[in-house]
């Protein structure tokens, strides 16, 4: 199999199916893992080795090369995760007898905590949208849902009209791994959706995007890049100097909920987190708030 691109392609094709069907990973994670493994295969090919015979030494050298080339620790950790997943698959399929990743450890990384917007800053961004221009109500609605529902940008762009239940007051969100969750819809978000839908009815809509909520000027699904540009533009219009992204709204949403006394488990469900530890990272509120809350309800206060 040494140096055989066809064989590498076969492995990656089967591995893709494994990640998608058995691991139920998101499209973005699958793409990242496949890209990491493809780089690993190219490295092995240059070294005259192959993934079925490679051992700890080859893995360590490959990961070490990534670090020497300036790859961040967070990306290194993802690469290690991808390779561990790959060799778990190869072992399960009986293509490899021993897992060479068993001694490989991912680098320690500190939790990434993006900027948090205050409630006032969120309001300023929302109010900065010019509703008289074409696309104004769409942009206001998208930003409102990003914050009010704490959605990931991919969840926002994939949101369908059939997922919205205005009368009942919730939306159905399809998150990572195609897992669905219900998210309450507040009055401001519901109002923004109604106003946007009134204008959307007269817009150009392609047949493939009839049920997609957010459309571009061509009547197609609004892209992730468009959402990023929208956020940057409205932050600048509102005079916000913080470095923010669509994810900042999600992070701010969670932080504000916790600061106002929301239950951590409820926030976990709304965000669609598998582990509550992830939710705790997102909700890095002032320790004094935790302290006062604990002391208030402690049985020995």
C-alpha positions in Angstrom: 0.0 0.0 0.0 3.0 2.3 0.3 2.6 5.5 -1.6 -0.7 4.4 -3.1 -3.0 7.5 -3.4 -5.9 5.2 -4.4 -5.5 3.2 -1.2 -5.4 6.4 0.9 -8.5 7.6 -0.9 -10.3 4.3 -0.1 -9.4 4.7 3.6 -10.6 8.3 3.7 -13.8 7.4 1.9 -14.6 4.7 4.4 -13.5 6.9 7.3 -15.8 9.6 6.1 -18.8 7.2 6.3 -17.7 6.2 9.7 -17.6 9.8 11.0 -20.9 10.7 9.4 -23.0 7.6 10.0 -21.5 6.0 13.2 -20.0 9.0 15.0 -22.8 11.3 13.8 -20.4 14.3 13.7 -21.2 17.6 12.1 -20.2 18.4 8.5 -17.6 20.9 9.7 -16.0 18.4 12.0 -15.9 15.7 9.3 -14.3 18.1 6.9 -11.7 19.1 9.4 -10.9 15.5 10.4 -10.5 14.5 6.8 -8.3 17.4 6.0 -6.0 16.5 9.0 -5.8 12.9 8.1 -5.1 13.8 4.4 -2.1 15.9 5.6 -1.0 12.9 7.7 -1.2 10.6 4.8 0.9 13.0 2.6 3.5 13.1 5.4 3.6 9.3 5.5 3.9 9.1 1.8 6.9 11.4 1.8 8.4 9.2 4.5 7.8 6.0 2.5 5.3 4.7 5.1 1.6 4.1 5.3 -1.1 4.5 8.0 -1.5 0.7 8.4 2.2 0.2 9.4 2.9 3.6 11.0 3.7 3.7 14.7 4.2 6.1 17.6 7.4 7.5 16.1 5.8 8.6 12.8 2.8 10.0 14.7 5.0 12.0 17.1 7.1 13.3 14.2 4.0 14.4 12.3 2.5 16.2 15.3 5.9 17.7 16.1 6.2 19.1 12.6 2.8 20.8 12.9 4.0 22.5 16.1 7.2 23.6 14.5 5.3 25.1 11.6 3.4 27.4 14.0 0.1 25.5 14.2 -1.8 26.6 17.3 -2.2 24.3 20.3 -6.0 24.3 19.7 -5.4 23.0 16.1 -2.8 20.5 17.3 -5.4 19.2 19.8 -7.9 18.8 16.9 -5.3 17.0 14.8 -4.6 14.5 17.6 -8.4 14.0 18.0 -8.7 13.3 14.3 -5.8 10.8 14.3 -7.1 9.0 17.4 -10.5 8.7 15.7 -8.8 7.4 12.5 -6.9 4.7 14.3 -10.0 3.7 16.3 -11.7 3.2 13.0 -8.8 1.2 11.5 -8.7 -1.0 14.6 -12.4 -1.6 14.5 -12.2 -2.6 10.9 -9.3 -5.0 11.7 -6.9 -3.1 9.4 -4.6 -2.3 12.3 -3.8 -4.6 15.2 -2.5 -2.1 17.7 -3.4 1.6 18.1 -0.3 3.7 17.8 -2.2 6.7 19.2 -2.5 5.1 22.7 0.6 7.0 23.9 -0.2 10.3 22.1 -1.6 13.1 24.2 -3.2 16.3 23.0 -1.5 19.6 24.1 -3.0 21.3 27.0 -5.0 24.3 26.0 -6.8 27.1 27.9 -10.5 27.5 27.3 -11.1 30.1 24.5 -13.4 32.8 25.9 -14.5 35.3 23.2 -15.6 38.8 23.9 -18.9 39.3 25.7 -21.3 42.1 24.7 -23.2 43.9 27.4 -27.0 44.1 27.0 -26.6 47.8 26.0 -24.1 46.9 23.3 -26.4 44.2 21.9 -29.2 46.7 21.8 -27.0 49.2 20.0 -26.0 46.7 17.4 -29.6 45.7 16.8 -30.8 49.3 16.6 -28.0 50.2 14.2 -29.7 48.2 11.4 -31.3 50.5 8.8 -34.7 49.0 8.3 -35.4 51.2 5.3 -32.8 49.6 3.1 -33.1 46.3 1.2 -32.3 43.5 3.5 -32.6 45.6 6.6 -35.4 43.5 8.2 -33.6 40.3 7.3 -30.4 41.5 9.0 -32.2 42.7 12.0 -34.1 39.4 12.3 -30.9 37.4 11.9 -29.1 39.3 14.6 -32.1 39.1 16.9 -32.2 35.3 16.6 -28.5 35.0 17.0 -28.7 36.7 20.3 -32.2 35.8 21.6 -31.9 32.1 20.8 -28.1 31.6 21.1 -27.7 29.9 17.8 -24.5 28.9 16.1 -24.0 30.6 12.7 -24.5 27.3 10.9 -27.8 26.7 12.8 -28.9 30.2 11.8 -28.2 29.8 8.1 -29.9 26.4 8.0 -33.0 27.6 9.9 -36.2 26.7 7.9 -39.6 28.4 8.0 -41.1 25.1 8.9 -38.9 25.0 12.0 -40.6 28.2 13.3 -43.6 27.9 15.6 -44.7 31.5 16.2 -48.0 30.7 17.9 -46.3 28.3 20.3 -43.3 30.5 20.9 -40.4 28.3 19.9 -38.1 27.2 17.1 -36.7 23.8 16.2 -33.0 24.0 15.8 -30.9 21.3 14.1 -27.4 21.4 15.7 -24.2 19.4 15.6 -24.6 15.8 14.5 -28.1 16.6 13.2 -29.4 16.7 16.7 -32.6 18.7 17.2 -33.6 20.9 20.2 -36.4 23.3 21.0 -35.5 26.9 21.8 -37.9 29.4 23.3 -38.7 32.3 21.1 -39.1 35.7 22.9 -41.4 38.5 21.8 -38.7 40.6 20.2 -37.4 37.7 18.0 -41.0 36.7 17.1 -41.8 40.2 16.1 -38.6 40.5 14.0 -39.5 37.2 12.2 -43.0 38.4 11.4 -41.7 41.7 9.9 -39.1 39.9 7.9 -41.5 37.3 6.6 -43.9 40.0 5.3 -41.1 41.3 3.1 -39.7 37.9 2.2 -42.9 37.0 0.4 -42.2 39.5 -2.3 -38.5 38.6 -2.7 -36.9 36.4 -5.3 -36.7 32.8 -4.1 -35.1 29.9 -5.8 -36.8 26.5 -5.7 -34.1 25.0 -3.5 -34.5 27.7 -0.9 -38.3 28.0 -0.6 -38.3 26.8 3.0 -35.0 28.5 4.1 -35.6 31.5 6.3 -32.7 33.7 5.5 -32.0 34.5 1.8 -29.5 36.6 -0.1 -30.4 39.0 -2.9 -30.4 36.1 -5.4 -33.0 34.2 -3.5 -30.5 31.6 -2.2 -29.6 30.5 1.3 -27.6 33.2 3.1 -24.0 32.0 3.6 -21.9 31.9 6.8 -19.6 34.5 5.3 -22.5 36.9 4.8 -23.5 36.5 8.5 -19.9 37.3 9.5 -19.8 40.4 7.3 -23.2 41.5 8.6 -22.1 41.2 12.3 -18.9 43.2 11.5 -20.7 45.9 9.6 -23.4 46.4 12.3 -20.9 46.4 15.1 -19.0 49.1 13.3 -22.2 51.1 12.7 -23.0 50.8 16.4 -19.5 52.0 17.4 -18.5 48.7 19.0 -14.7 48.4 19.0 -14.5 44.8 20.4 -13.4 42.1 18.1 -16.6 40.1 17.7 -18.2 37.4 15.5 -21.6 35.7 15.2 -20.4 33.4 18.0 -20.1 36.5 20.3 -23.9 36.8 20.4 -24.3 33.1 21.5 -21.7 33.6 24.2 -23.3 36.8 25.4 -26.7 35.2 25.4 -25.5 32.4 27.7 -23.6 34.8 29.9 -26.6 37.1 30.4 -28.9 34.2 31.2 -26.6 32.9 33.9 -26.0 36.4 35.3 -29.8 36.8 35.6 -30.2 33.5 37.5 -31.0 30.9 34.8 -30.3 27.3 35.6 -27.1 26.0 34.1 -28.8 22.8 32.9 -31.5 24.8 31.1 -28.8 26.9 29.4 -27.0 23.7 28.4 -30.1 22.4 26.7 -30.8 25.7 24.9 -27.2 25.8 23.6 -27.3 22.2 22.6 -24.1 21.2 24.5 -23.4 17.6 25.1 -21.5 18.3 28.3 -22.4 20.7 31.0 -18.6 21.4 31.3 -18.8 23.1 27.9 -21.6 25.3 29.2 -19.6 26.3 32.3 -16.8 27.4 30.0 -19.2 29.6 28.0 -20.7 31.1 31.1 -17.7 32.6 32.8 -19.6 35.0 35.1 -18.0 37.0 37.9 -17.0 34.7 40.7 -18.6 37.1 43.2 -22.0 36.4 41.6 -21.5 32.6 42.2 -20.3 33.3 45.7 -23.3 35.4 46.7 -25.6 32.9 45.2 -24.1 30.0 47.0 -24.0 31.8 50.3 -27.6 32.9 49.9 -28.9 29.4 49.6 -26.2 27.5 51.7 -27.8 25.5 54.5 -25.2 26.8 56.9 -25.3 30.5 55.8 
